[in-house]
């Protein structure tokens, strides 16, 4: 009889402790979980993003749209600002200034071993509420790839990676307090 009572007590105690631990863990995650530490001035309510023209010497079809859309998506996900078609309290505009691939390292037979694929974007960020936070800067990112591969084989994958990195840099410069 005592054994049955001890077993029931042990099971109930274990269940109660498990429920309490689960609640504490979930509650703790809920409070402290955050993707970024954005620092947007309280007066900023609206945002506008202009289309980024491709002014690079090598123009890749669709790159301007992919870059612009990626920045819009990032701002929609990471901020609660309202998008407007006219100039917002904060505004992004700019252009793609470079899109190239160059040999990076040379192998023993004087052939390129790796190539570097680079995309550069000139960005003007305007903050009409807090003008000190405005900036104009060129962001550049690259990915290296094996020179045995043709750029056509890796271009889509690499350009997506580079766009993600560029958007992160542009967004962080505007909104994240490092």
Order of alpha helices (4+ residues) and beta strands (2+ residues): alpha-beta-beta-alpha-beta-beta-beta-beta-alpha
